Amino acid sequence: MSGPQAGVRVREMVLADCDRVSLIRVRGWQSAYRGLMPQPHLDAMDPAADAERRRALFARAPEGVVNLVAEDEGGEVVGWACHGPYRDGEQRTADAELYAVYVDPARLGAGVGRALLAESVRRCETAGHPRMLLWVLKGNTRARRFYERAGFCPDGAEEPYEVDGVPVPEVRYARPLSG
């Protein structure tokens, strides 16, 4: 399925994508969270270890969890998104949750994230979810602007999150879906 951006193709992730997705995820954390999380934590992130975890998660993904990748014109994976049922503690709700969107830092601003988000929203609408929720670091202003431009708004919920003893609180965003 093609995304809304020229030259970006969004498709379902396959097991062979795990190494590239992990590299994008780790580099995304190291870029987006610089100054928001302890630098030693970011520096210690290992794409190979992440890929091993990602393969295990991919093999046993719960029902309803969808992993998408974005490819450029040459077929290189340049972004990853994951969505599924919203989790309120251990309970699933009727809402959808965007668990992750990461773009190769060299491709930021090229429409990759927009294409992934649009496809995730479309699939969640088609599945009949009444709204989509997501969590974003409170201090991640770039990501917050990205989600706000896509119709998401903070709904007032906040969660404490801590990395190596440093608080990095998250805020929840919501968007109604037309289902």
Secondary structure, DSSP 8 states (H G I E B T S, - for coil): -B-SSTT-EEEE--GGGHHHHHHHHHHHHHHHTBTTB-HHHHHH--HHHHHHHHHHHHHT--TT-EEEEEE-TTS-EEEEEEEEEEEETTEEEEEEEEEEEEE-GGGTTSSHHHHHHHHHHHHHHHTT-SEEEEEEETT-HHHHHHHHHTT-EEEEEEE--EETTEE--EEEEEEE---
